[in-house]
Amino acid sequence: MVWNKRKTLEKILRFMTRGVLRKYQPLIVGITGSVGKSSTKEAVALVLSVAYTVRKSEGNYNNAIGIPLTIIGAASGGSSFMRWVGVFAKWLFIMIFPVRYPEVLVLEMGIDRPGDMGFLLEFIPVKIGIVTQISSSHIAYFGSLSNIAREKGKLIVALPADGIAILNVDDKRTLKMGEKTKARVITYGFSEGADVHADNFVSHREARRAEGLSFKVNFDGKTVPLRLPKILAKHHVPAALAALSLGVALKMNAVDIINALEAFEPLPGRLCLLLGRDNTLLLDDTYNASPVSTKAALEVMGDLMAPRKIAILGDMLELGPESSEEHAALAPLLHDTGVHVVVTVGKHMRALHERLLETGFSRKQLLWLPDPMAAIEALLGVIRPEDLILIKGSQGMRMEQVTEQLLVDPRSAVALLCRQSPDWRKKHFSPPEEWTEGV
């Protein structure tokens, strides 16, 4: 039997979830935002695990089906009726018998369309809400950044008076959410006005000697040093600051929090530095792409020093009518990075290719390809030893397949790259629907 009635499944899972939460009453931390949700989830779980038993959302379990499965503690049944029977059996077991249930649930709460957050909040009583940043991801379904912020902000509005709202002070739409909550508000970020803020950054710029970031964190009248040896990108630091903010709010020991964060590392596909073929270095950022995250990735590449830099950029999807201009708008930043070769992949990236030609790049520096499969074949004639290569694109572009072919050992892809489940690996690239819309 193939599950083809998603709404029915969502209703069943919602009923099951309510039962589990009523019985075990865990502290629930909900995390939302346009970028940085997964990294923040990992950092928060890392810190809280010092003092509590914690369960976090795994993989892409961040929607109306994945979140209930996280709460139940079961894997998706996929298209198998018997596996879904197994999910029900596990739920029944934990409802009948007392089990050691986690004290804290750290849930990534993703939304794709209007109404998604409201649906989740109907049955998930979030006590602590964290909002990372609002950007134009999924704007095709919302129409404006204000609409995206309004939907995600429902998480903060719904918090109880004894709850905690942890907000990124560097994003004005996120910060404004603090005006609409009864909960205690804690801000974090790079601005001095934040309750928890970071400054005095130090990093090693030579790509082959990169040793992470070191900086100072200021909170509660104290200044403490923090080193993140596995983090290259400054835009990953807010995830650590959000986790630190929550640890401090829960009165955890500051030394324990700092020590825990030293193990914080990027998830696969989020600006990981990997060894590539022919002694190249790969900046793998293939989990997804938006204008904000793409600009951040380019800034990281710009900060690193290497004999030659190559940017391989796949389409940023779901940007709506502004898609062409959003892609073309990356041109000035590419000039600033000192990149030597730009390989653009996909229908929308053609706009960036043309803009780069108009603004001074030579045809020898540019290569446009229609899809990642064509890119894989062409790249083998482009890369040179010692190159630093950034690979990025939206999930639908399957740019992790490009990274796989550039790894020093492609067999290590399952351990190093995003979307490496057997089901994902079986899927071949197919042109996004938006490529043909209006044609």
C-alpha positions, 0 to 999 in steps of 0.5 A: 500500500502506498501512502498517497493521502498526506493530509490523512497521515498528518492528522493521524501523526498529530493525534499520536504526537499530542498523546506522547507530549501529554504523557511525557511533557518534555521541554520543547525548543522550536527553531525557525528561520530562513537560513541557519536552522539546522546549524542552530539545532545542532549547536543547541543540542550540543550545549543542552546535552551537557545537562539534559537528555536531548532528542533533536530533529534528524535530517529533514524531519522539520515538517508536519510529518517529520516533526511528529516522527521525531517526537515519537522517536521513529523513522519515516515509513516512506511508501511501505505500509508495514513500516508505518505499522511499525511506527504505530507499534512504537507509539503504542509501546511508549504510550502503554509502558513508561520509557526513558523519554528525553527531557528536551526536544530540539525541533527544527520547524521549517515552513514552505507555505502560508499556514505551515507554522500555524498548523505545527503550533496547534499541537506542539507546545513550544516553550523556547523559540529561536529565530535565526534570520529571515530571507527570501527562501520560499518567497515564491509562495509568500510574495514578500519578506514581510509575509515570510516573517509573519508566518515564522514569527507565529512561533514567537507570538505563541510562546507562553509568558514563562517561555523564552524567545531567542532572537537574532539582533542582526536581522531587523525582521527577526528582532521585531518579533520580540515586540509581539511576545509575552515571553522573556526576550534574549538577543544574540548576534554581532551587534554590541546591543545584543544580550550575547554578542561576539567580536574580536574575530581571528582566523587563519586566511590560508585555505590549507592552514585553516584552523577555524575561528576564535573570538570573544563572547560578551554576556552577563557582564562577562567576556570569555574567549571561544574557539570553534576549530571546525568552523570556517564561516562567520555566518555559522557563529550565530548558531553557537551564540544562540546555543550559548544564549539558551544555556545561559538562560537555563543557568547552565555553567558557562565553562560547560557551555564553552567547552561543549561548543568547541565540538561544534562543526558544520553539517554536511553540505554547509561550507565544509572544507574537503580534500579534492582530486588533484590536491584541490580543496573543496568548499562544499556548500551544496545543502541549499542556496538562497541569495543570503547564504550564497553571498555568505559562502562567497564571502568565506571564499573571498577571505581564504587565500589560495593560488586559484579560486573557482566558484561553481554555482547552481541555481537558487530556486523558489525566488519568484519573479525576482529570480533573474535579478537576484542571480545577476546581483551576485556579480559584484561580490564575485568580483570582490572574492578574487575568483579566477573562474566562475562556472554557472549551472542552470537556467536562472544562473544564465543571468549571472553569467551574462552580468559577469560578461558585462562587468569585466569577466572574460569569456575564458573565466566563465562557463555556463552549463545547463545542468549538474551532469553537464557540469561534472563532465566539463569541470574535469578539464577546468580544475588544476592542482591547488585550486580552492573550489566552492560548490553551491546550489539549491537542493533541487540542483543536486550540486552534491553530485558535482562535489562527489566527483571532485572528491579525492575519494568519491567513495567517501561521499556517503560520510562527507556529503549531504543527501546521501541516503539510499533513496536520495542517491537513487534519484537522478537530477530532473529539471525543476518545474519552475524552469518550464513555468510560463513557457 
